[in-house]
Amino acid sequence: MKRIEFPKRFVIVLLTFICTNVCYIERMGFSIAYTAAADAIGVDQSSKGLILSTFYWGYVVSQIPGGWAAQKIGGRRVLLLSFAFWSLTCALIPLDPNRVYLLVIARLLVGVAQGFIFPSIHTVLAQWVPPHERSRSVSLTTSGMYLGAACGMLLLPSLVKLRGPQSVFLVEAALGGIWSILWLKFASDPPRSDHPKATGARFGETTLPVTKSREKTKVQTGGSSLRSGKIPWKRIIFRLPVWAIVVNNFTFHYALYVLMNWLPTYFKLGLNLSLQEMGSSKMLPYLNMFIFSNIGGVVADYLITRRILSVTNTRKLLNTVGFVISALSLMVLPMFRTSAGTVFCSSISLGFLALGRAGFAVNHMDIAPRYAGIVMGVSNTAGTLAGIVGVSLTGQILESAKSANMDLSNPGSWDSVFLIPGYLCLISAVFFIIFSTGERIIE
């Protein structure tokens, strides 16, 4: 029987999908395991918020260095090293809420390591994925995050109950090790490239060796000479379409990280529900993100390839629909006092937020394909700051509510938690409509 050979880019996209899946199993897993361990010894909400946000302090400092390293060393290598490092950290560090300093160091290290991952992924995809597959490939890759969160929310509470919080760390480390082996075996650099760096080819173009006879042609086609190796930081930092991506990345991750880190606490304290008792319904918000992320990618590619809408209008349409519906769902969420209503609202909110990624998240590759990893590093820095601000601020909001003698089972205690990301979504949608573009602005 003849062996079926899949195009290499499909293998790469599949492996990056699994990569983001495992990363978010780790993030969701820590939230669940730490919350269980902290609640067992009576850690207050403000302290919990501090520990939960520590990851993002490490994550934020490595975003731009991650884009630079992927550009200079090669996304494939950087991705493997960062994945192996955070997996090893999870395997070796004990989960003990009483050992605060050790826990803070461990989360900082995991955050730093994972900060290299998404800029590296964008650099790898920029080398492999042609324009007509761009939206759905990026959407599939990023949808792995949500499937990972859904799997973590479904399975890990039971694992904590049966084997204890530390077992989550061991499972995550094992998954990281398995993925690292698969990436080492099956991933490779694009054929006929000079080196594994992000060479500046446009999507779908094959990189040719730069010789004197070809330098002129390369400049005419929109690339810049590889000899200089200079990254146009000024053009990246001071262009409004880049800031349109940055603002929306911040808001997306503010809403996502607040829900991902605090929804288990809301179910427990706000609704008096046990995650174990909720069954499979608790995974629906993240499963919805997985579905809607891929729908957004398919719809975007369809609109663009059929020339129904321009790239610019496609990005604006999907971003606006996603963020506006998400905002409305967040604003009404505290009105529901049942698990079904809360799961429904959070599912709609996160699902349409994921749909919006076919707008702002793919836009990195529209405006600066040569520097997709760098631009991703810049915008993901903003997204990580959202995690630091949102997760810790939520802890302080809840602690202030308790200090004001408001019971956390009272709906009013949680209003600000959901209204803040709701308003941010509306503001960001307007900002993207005004300033974004689907045209290449950085050569």
DODODREN-826794 format. One record per residue (C-alpha): x, y, z; residue number from 1. Coordinates in nm, 3 decimals. Each point is the difference from the previous one (the first is absolute). Example, Ala and Ser with C-alpha at 12.3 -4.5 7.8 and 13.67 -1.06 7.14 Angstrom:
<rs>
R 1.230 -0.450 0.780 1
R 0.137 0.344 -0.066 2
</rs>
This chain:
<rs>
R 0.000 0.000 0.000 1
R 0.132 0.339 -0.099 2
R 0.090 0.221 0.293 3
R -0.197 0.326 0.021 4
R 0.226 0.305 0.025 5
R -0.151 0.316 0.148 6
R 0.145 0.336 -0.107 7
R 0.261 0.108 0.252 8
R -0.180 0.322 0.084 9
R -0.302 -0.204 0.119 10
R 0.229 -0.190 0.237 11
R 0.146 0.326 0.129 12
R -0.344 0.155 0.057 13
R -0.121 -0.315 0.176 14
R 0.301 -0.003 0.231 15
R -0.041 0.370 0.084 16
R -0.367 -0.072 0.075 17
R 0.104 -0.275 0.244 18
R 0.260 0.239 0.144 19
R -0.253 0.268 0.093 20
R -0.232 -0.273 0.128 21
R 0.259 -0.127 0.249 22
R 0.098 0.356 0.104 23
R -0.355 0.079 0.103 24
R -0.048 -0.330 0.176 25
R 0.295 0.117 0.211 26
R -0.146 0.345 0.065 27
R -0.347 -0.128 0.081 28
R 0.153 -0.281 0.203 29
R 0.197 0.234 0.222 30
R -0.308 0.214 0.066 31
R -0.203 -0.305 0.104 32
R 0.276 -0.171 0.200 33
R 0.118 0.313 0.179 34
R -0.357 0.113 0.082 35
R -0.069 -0.339 0.158 36
R 0.324 0.003 0.199 37
R -0.038 0.365 0.106 38
R -0.364 -0.036 0.105 39
R 0.095 -0.300 0.213 40
R 0.220 0.218 0.223 41
R -0.210 0.318 -0.015 42
R 0.207 0.226 -0.229 43
R -0.185 0.331 -0.055 44
R -0.123 0.114 -0.343 45
R 0.255 0.282 -0.038 46
R 0.291 -0.238 0.063 47
R -0.148 -0.251 -0.242 48
R -0.023 0.272 -0.263 49
R 0.367 0.087 0.054 50
R 0.117 -0.360 -0.050 51
R -0.230 -0.060 -0.296 52
R 0.135 0.315 -0.169 53
R 0.368 -0.084 0.065 54
R 0.015 -0.211 -0.317 55
R -0.078 0.307 -0.208 56
R 0.289 0.201 0.148 57
R 0.237 -0.260 -0.141 58
R -0.203 -0.026 -0.319 59
R 0.007 0.372 -0.071 60
R 0.378 0.042 0.014 61
R 0.067 -0.271 -0.260 62
R -0.250 0.092 -0.272 63
R 0.215 0.244 -0.197 64
R 0.324 -0.194 0.069 65
R -0.193 -0.304 -0.122 66
R -0.081 0.169 -0.329 67
R 0.361 0.114 -0.037 68
R 0.139 -0.348 0.079 69
R -0.239 -0.167 -0.244 70
R 0.104 0.250 -0.267 71
R 0.372 -0.048 0.058 72
R 0.036 -0.361 0.116 73
R -0.304 -0.160 -0.160 74
R -0.352 -0.055 0.127 75
R 0.030 -0.378 -0.013 76
R 0.299 -0.013 0.237 77
R -0.129 0.266 0.240 78
R -0.337 -0.173 0.023 79
R 0.161 -0.331 0.095 80
R 0.229 0.153 0.264 81
R -0.275 0.202 0.166 82
R -0.237 -0.296 0.011 83
R 0.259 -0.232 0.151 84
R 0.092 0.260 0.264 85
R -0.349 0.065 0.136 86
R -0.080 -0.374 0.000 87
R 0.311 -0.070 0.207 88
R -0.092 0.279 0.243 89
R -0.348 -0.148 0.054 90
R 0.153 -0.342 0.065 91
R 0.244 0.123 0.265 92
R -0.185 0.270 0.198 93
R -0.240 -0.105 0.278 94
R -0.344 0.164 0.031 95
R -0.008 0.129 0.357 96
R -0.191 0.326 0.072 97
R 0.201 0.040 0.322 98
R 0.327 0.023 -0.197 99
R -0.092 0.326 -0.166 100
R 0.348 0.100 -0.120 101
R 0.064 -0.336 -0.166 102
R -0.341 0.012 -0.166 103
R 0.058 0.354 -0.125 104
R 0.339 -0.096 -0.150 105
R -0.149 -0.308 -0.166 106
R -0.287 0.195 -0.158 107
R 0.239 0.272 -0.116 108
R 0.220 -0.262 -0.169 109
R -0.296 -0.169 -0.168 110
R -0.125 0.341 -0.113 111
R 0.336 0.097 -0.147 112
R 0.027 -0.331 -0.186 113
R -0.353 0.016 -0.140 114
R 0.052 0.361 -0.106 115
R 0.223 -0.124 -0.282 116
R -0.263 -0.237 -0.136 117
R -0.252 0.216 -0.186 118
R 0.254 0.229 -0.173 119
R 0.180 -0.317 -0.110 120
R -0.322 -0.153 -0.130 121
R -0.075 0.311 -0.206 122
R 0.351 -0.007 -0.143 123
R -0.034 -0.368 -0.095 124
R -0.343 0.053 -0.157 125
R 0.130 0.302 -0.188 126
R 0.252 -0.230 -0.167 127
R -0.241 -0.280 -0.087 128
R -0.356 0.127 -0.055 129
R -0.109 0.157 -0.334 130
R -0.245 0.295 -0.005 131
R -0.316 -0.193 -0.089 132
R 0.044 -0.227 0.305 133
R 0.111 0.269 0.243 134
R -0.318 0.070 0.197 135
R -0.108 -0.359 0.054 136
R 0.355 -0.118 0.078 137
R 0.053 0.263 0.267 138
R -0.353 -0.054 0.131 139
R 0.056 -0.376 0.025 140
R 0.331 0.051 0.177 141
R -0.141 0.248 0.252 142
R -0.317 -0.206 0.050 143
R 0.223 -0.259 0.164 144
R 0.017 0.241 0.296 145
R -0.373 -0.025 0.053 146
R -0.023 -0.373 -0.049 147
R 0.281 -0.032 0.254 148
R -0.190 0.220 0.245 149
R -0.318 -0.204 -0.060 150
R 0.181 -0.330 0.059 151
R 0.167 0.142 0.309 152
R -0.329 0.126 0.143 153
R -0.170 -0.335 -0.069 154
R 0.265 -0.243 0.121 155
R 0.233 0.169 0.246 156
R -0.244 0.071 0.288 157
R -0.062 -0.375 0.024 158
R 0.374 -0.067 -0.014 159
R 0.053 0.246 0.287 160
R -0.271 -0.172 0.202 161
R 0.141 -0.350 -0.062 162
R 0.375 0.059 0.001 163
R 0.052 0.342 0.152 164
R 0.110 0.335 -0.151 165
R 0.362 -0.110 -0.063 166
R -0.117 -0.267 -0.245 167
R -0.107 0.276 -0.240 168
R 0.360 0.124 -0.025 169
R 0.127 -0.349 -0.082 170
R -0.259 -0.053 -0.274 171
R 0.083 0.339 -0.154 172
R 0.373 -0.077 0.003 173
R -0.063 -0.335 -0.170 174
R -0.211 0.163 -0.272 175
R 0.270 0.261 -0.056 176
R 0.266 -0.268 -0.032 177
R -0.205 -0.199 -0.253 178
R -0.063 0.308 -0.214 179
R 0.370 0.092 0.005 180
R 0.087 -0.345 -0.137 181
R -0.262 0.029 -0.277 182
R 0.125 0.347 -0.097 183
R 0.361 -0.117 -0.006 184
R -0.092 -0.293 -0.224 185
R -0.246 0.154 -0.247 186
R 0.066 0.377 -0.017 187
R 0.249 0.146 -0.244 188
R 0.093 0.326 -0.168 189
R -0.151 0.090 -0.338 190
R 0.177 -0.156 -0.300 191
R 0.257 0.198 -0.197 192
R 0.038 0.265 0.271 193
R 0.347 0.122 0.086 194
R -0.049 -0.045 0.372 195
R -0.279 -0.055 0.254 196
R -0.046 0.369 0.068 197
R -0.306 0.194 -0.103 198
R 0.150 0.096 -0.330 199
R -0.243 0.259 -0.119 200
R -0.178 -0.199 -0.265 201
R -0.361 0.081 -0.047 202
R -0.253 -0.265 0.086 203
R 0.016 -0.278 -0.251 204
R 0.323 0.121 -0.159 205
R 0.312 -0.209 0.001 206
R 0.302 0.177 0.135 207
R 0.284 0.026 -0.248 208
R 0.366 0.050 0.083 209
R 0.083 0.368 -0.003 210
R 0.263 0.072 -0.258 211
R 0.099 0.328 -0.161 212
R -0.211 -0.080 -0.305 213
R -0.304 -0.068 0.216 214
R 0.026 0.278 0.256 215
R -0.166 0.250 -0.233 216
R -0.282 -0.240 -0.078 217
R -0.053 -0.065 0.370 218
R -0.034 0.368 0.077 219
R -0.249 0.040 -0.283 220
R -0.215 -0.283 0.135 221
R -0.030 0.165 0.337 222
R 0.269 -0.181 0.198 223
R 0.299 0.157 0.161 224
R 0.355 -0.116 -0.021 225
R 0.084 -0.281 0.236 226
R 0.355 0.128 0.037 227
R -0.108 0.290 0.217 228
R -0.219 -0.215 0.224 229
R -0.149 0.319 0.144 230
R -0.341 -0.009 0.160 231
R -0.200 0.319 -0.077 232
R -0.096 0.070 0.359 233
R -0.105 0.358 -0.069 234
R -0.244 -0.104 -0.272 235
R -0.137 -0.276 0.222 236
R -0.046 0.211 0.312 237
R -0.137 0.318 -0.157 238
R -0.257 -0.130 -0.249 239
R -0.367 0.024 0.102 240
R -0.102 -0.331 -0.167 241
R 0.251 -0.172 0.229 242
R -0.159 0.174 0.297 243
R -0.343 -0.113 -0.118 244
R 0.126 -0.358 0.041 245
R 0.167 0.082 0.332 246
R -0.314 0.154 0.152 247
R -0.219 -0.292 -0.105 248
R 0.256 -0.255 0.118 249
R -0.002 0.169 0.341 250
R -0.378 -0.011 0.024 251
R -0.029 -0.356 -0.130 252
R 0.240 -0.130 0.261 253
R -0.142 0.214 0.280 254
R -0.339 -0.165 -0.050 255
R 0.145 -0.347 -0.061 256
R 0.241 -0.004 0.294 257
R -0.253 0.142 0.245 258
R -0.252 -0.269 -0.093 259
R 0.258 -0.277 -0.019 260
R 0.151 0.078 0.341 261
R -0.308 0.116 0.191 262
R -0.295 -0.190 -0.150 263
R 0.075 -0.304 0.222 264
R -0.014 0.233 0.304 265
R -0.322 0.159 -0.128 266
R -0.163 -0.341 -0.033 267
R 0.113 -0.096 0.348 268
R -0.056 0.321 0.199 269
R -0.242 0.199 -0.216 270
R -0.233 -0.287 -0.088 271
R 0.090 -0.255 0.271 272
R 0.074 -0.265 -0.262 273
R 0.272 -0.264 0.000 274
R 0.194 -0.047 -0.322 275
R -0.017 -0.375 0.047 276
R -0.379 0.013 0.026 277
R -0.041 0.209 -0.316 278
R 0.105 -0.285 -0.227 279
R 0.085 0.080 -0.362 280
R -0.186 0.334 -0.003 281
R 0.299 0.182 0.150 282
R 0.206 -0.064 -0.315 283
R -0.257 0.151 -0.239 284
R 0.136 0.360 0.001 285
R 0.342 -0.121 -0.120 286
R -0.143 -0.259 -0.238 287
R -0.205 0.283 -0.150 288
R 0.321 0.199 -0.047 289
R 0.154 -0.293 -0.187 290
R -0.301 -0.023 -0.233 291
R -0.042 0.371 -0.063 292
R 0.373 0.057 -0.054 293
R -0.002 -0.246 -0.290 294
R -0.328 0.138 -0.135 295
R 0.158 0.345 -0.006 296
R 0.304 -0.126 -0.191 297
R -0.208 -0.181 -0.263 298
R -0.237 0.296 -0.045 299
R 0.289 0.246 -0.032 300
R 0.180 -0.207 -0.266 301
R -0.330 -0.049 -0.187 302
R -0.078 0.373 -0.005 303
R 0.352 0.085 -0.114 304
R 0.059 -0.273 -0.261 305
R -0.346 0.051 -0.156 306
R 0.066 0.374 -0.004 307
R -0.325 0.067 0.185 308
R 0.184 0.240 0.232 309
R 0.349 0.147 0.003 310
R 0.249 -0.125 0.258 311
R -0.044 0.324 0.194 312
R -0.380 -0.020 0.013 313
R 0.007 -0.371 0.082 314
R 0.224 0.059 0.302 315
R -0.215 0.292 0.117 316
R -0.327 -0.189 -0.042 317
R 0.102 -0.309 0.193 318
R 0.177 0.198 0.271 319
R -0.301 0.227 0.052 320
R -0.261 -0.277 0.007 321
R 0.212 -0.206 0.238 322
R 0.084 0.274 0.248 323
R -0.342 0.169 0.011 324
R -0.197 -0.320 0.064 325
R 0.262 -0.107 0.254 326
R -0.037 0.335 0.180 327
R -0.378 -0.031 0.025 328
R 0.025 -0.355 0.135 329
R 0.250 0.105 0.268 330
R -0.220 0.286 0.112 331
R -0.308 -0.218 0.057 332
R 0.190 -0.295 0.152 333
R -0.034 0.112 0.368 334
R -0.379 0.017 -0.042 335
R -0.018 -0.377 -0.029 336
R 0.011 -0.184 0.330 337
R -0.004 -0.355 -0.135 338
R 0.277 -0.217 -0.139 339
R -0.186 -0.033 -0.333 340
R -0.032 0.377 -0.043 341
R 0.362 0.065 0.097 342
R 0.132 -0.273 -0.229 343
R -0.217 0.130 -0.285 344
R 0.117 0.361 0.035 345
R 0.366 -0.089 0.046 346
R -0.022 -0.238 -0.299 347
R -0.148 0.269 -0.225 348
R 0.253 0.256 0.123 349
R 0.308 -0.216 -0.044 350
R -0.127 -0.154 -0.325 351
R -0.046 0.334 -0.173 352
R 0.322 0.130 0.151 353
R 0.173 -0.292 -0.178 354
R -0.185 0.088 -0.321 355
R 0.157 0.345 0.027 356
R 0.347 -0.153 -0.022 357
R -0.059 -0.045 -0.373 358
R 0.010 0.379 0.003 359
R 0.280 0.132 0.219 360
R 0.212 -0.312 0.057 361
R 0.058 -0.090 -0.366 362
R 0.057 0.367 -0.079 363
R 0.365 -0.030 0.112 364
R 0.069 -0.196 -0.315 365
R -0.193 0.237 -0.226 366
R 0.186 0.316 0.096 367
R 0.350 -0.141 0.062 368
R 0.049 -0.358 -0.124 369
R 0.379 0.026 0.013 370
R -0.014 0.107 0.365 371
R -0.308 -0.193 0.110 372
R 0.179 -0.144 0.303 373
R 0.125 0.341 0.110 374
R -0.341 0.168 -0.035 375
R -0.157 -0.295 0.180 376
R 0.253 0.045 0.279 377
R -0.091 0.368 0.034 378
R -0.376 -0.058 0.001 379
R 0.022 -0.306 0.224 380
R 0.195 0.211 0.249 381
R -0.311 0.213 0.028 382
R -0.211 -0.315 0.031 383
R 0.221 -0.122 0.282 384
R -0.020 0.334 0.181 385
R -0.376 -0.053 -0.016 386
R 0.050 -0.325 0.188 387
R 0.205 0.174 0.268 388
R -0.247 0.286 0.037 389
R -0.322 -0.194 -0.040 390
R 0.075 -0.302 0.217 391
R 0.150 0.196 0.291 392
R -0.258 0.282 -0.025 393
R -0.281 -0.254 0.019 394
R 0.146 -0.140 0.322 395
R 0.015 0.350 0.147 396
R -0.358 0.077 -0.109 397
R -0.127 -0.312 0.174 398
R 0.208 0.062 0.311 399
R -0.132 0.358 0.017 400
R -0.354 -0.133 -0.028 401
R 0.066 -0.229 0.297 402
R 0.151 0.289 0.197 403
R -0.321 0.195 -0.066 404
R -0.192 -0.289 0.158 405
R -0.135 -0.117 -0.336 406
R -0.041 -0.374 -0.026 407
R 0.164 -0.139 -0.318 408
R -0.321 -0.194 -0.061 409
R -0.163 0.341 -0.049 410
R -0.031 0.085 -0.377 411
R 0.110 0.359 0.065 412
R 0.342 -0.120 0.117 413
R 0.076 -0.128 -0.349 414
R -0.149 0.274 -0.221 415
R 0.327 0.186 -0.056 416
R 0.185 -0.324 -0.075 417
R -0.209 -0.050 -0.316 418
R -0.091 0.359 -0.091 419
R 0.363 0.116 -0.034 420
R 0.091 -0.248 -0.282 421
R -0.341 0.066 -0.157 422
R 0.067 0.372 -0.037 423
R 0.355 -0.068 -0.117 424
R -0.137 -0.222 -0.279 425
R -0.224 0.281 -0.129 426
R 0.280 0.257 0.007 427
R 0.244 -0.235 -0.173 428
R -0.247 -0.086 -0.276 429
R -0.039 0.370 -0.084 430
R 0.378 0.052 0.007 431
R 0.050 -0.290 -0.244 432
R -0.265 0.131 -0.239 433
R 0.169 0.340 -0.016 434
R 0.370 -0.091 -0.017 435
R 0.050 -0.355 -0.132 436
R 0.090 -0.104 -0.354 437
R 0.051 -0.324 -0.188 438
R 0.268 0.148 -0.224 439
R 0.373 -0.058 0.043 440
R 0.146 0.305 0.175 441
R 0.339 -0.133 0.115 442
R 0.227 -0.147 -0.267 443
</rs>
